[in-house]
Amino acid sequence: MGAPPKALAKISSPRSAGISPRDRLFSLLASAQTRPLLWIQGPAGSGKTALLTSYCDLMELEALWYQMDAGDNDPASF
């Protein structure tokens, strides 16, 4: 199966197959679900996307994914 077209790739959910569950972080995410917004920050490659993908899959949550790139520098086009 090849890569999705660029437009579809920007909104496709990342795959969570093979990601180890992070129980401590899952617990923190679960306790934050009462809040309207959650900011997750960390350096590139630290596992932010993997954490959220695996958590959403485990909890069967619907999520909106949008891949930001250099072409997304105009908020009006977002």
C-alpha positions as CSV (number, residue, x, y, z in Angstrom):
1,M,0.0,0.0,0.0
2,G,1.6,3.3,-1.1
3,A,1.5,6.7,0.5
4,P,-1.8,8.6,0.4
5,P,-2.0,11.6,-1.9
6,K,-0.6,14.8,-0.4
7,A,-4.0,16.3,0.4
8,L,-5.2,13.2,2.1
9,A,-1.9,12.7,3.9
10,K,-2.4,16.1,5.6
11,I,-5.6,14.8,7.3
12,S,-5.0,11.1,7.7
13,S,-4.6,9.6,11.2
14,P,-1.1,8.2,11.9
15,R,-1.0,4.4,12.3
16,S,-0.6,3.1,15.9
17,A,0.4,-0.5,15.1
18,G,3.4,-1.7,17.1
19,I,3.4,1.3,19.5
20,S,3.9,0.2,23.2
21,P,1.3,1.5,25.6
22,R,2.5,4.2,28.0
23,D,0.3,3.7,31.0
24,R,1.6,6.6,33.1
25,L,1.1,9.0,30.2
26,F,-2.3,7.5,29.3
27,S,-3.3,8.2,32.9
28,L,-2.3,11.8,32.6
29,L,-4.2,12.2,29.3
30,A,-7.3,10.6,30.9
31,S,-7.2,13.0,33.8
32,A,-7.0,15.9,31.3
33,Q,-10.1,14.9,29.3
34,T,-12.3,17.2,31.3
35,R,-10.4,20.2,29.9
36,P,-11.5,21.8,26.6
37,L,-7.9,21.9,25.3
38,L,-4.7,20.0,25.9
39,W,-1.3,21.2,24.8
40,I,1.4,18.6,24.3
41,Q,4.9,19.8,23.7
42,G,8.2,18.1,23.2
43,P,11.2,17.9,20.8
44,A,10.9,16.3,17.4
45,G,11.0,12.6,17.7
46,S,10.0,12.4,21.3
47,G,6.8,10.4,20.6
48,K,4.1,13.0,20.8
49,T,2.2,11.7,17.7
50,A,2.8,8.0,18.8
51,L,1.4,8.8,22.2
52,L,-1.7,10.5,21.0
53,T,-2.4,8.0,18.2
54,S,-2.1,5.0,20.5
55,Y,-4.2,6.7,23.2
56,C,-7.0,7.6,20.8
57,D,-7.0,4.1,19.4
58,L,-7.1,2.5,22.9
59,M,-9.8,4.7,24.2
60,E,-11.7,4.6,20.8
61,L,-11.7,8.4,20.6
62,E,-12.3,10.3,17.4
63,A,-9.6,12.8,16.6
64,L,-9.0,15.4,13.9
65,W,-5.5,15.1,12.5
66,Y,-3.9,17.9,10.4
67,Q,-0.2,17.7,9.4
68,M,1.3,21.2,9.4
69,D,4.1,22.0,6.9
70,A,5.9,25.1,5.5
71,G,3.0,25.7,3.1
72,D,0.6,26.4,6.1
73,N,2.0,29.8,6.9
74,D,-1.2,31.7,6.1
75,P,-3.8,31.3,8.9
76,A,-6.6,32.3,6.5
77,S,-6.0,29.3,4.3
78,F,-6.1,26.9,7.2
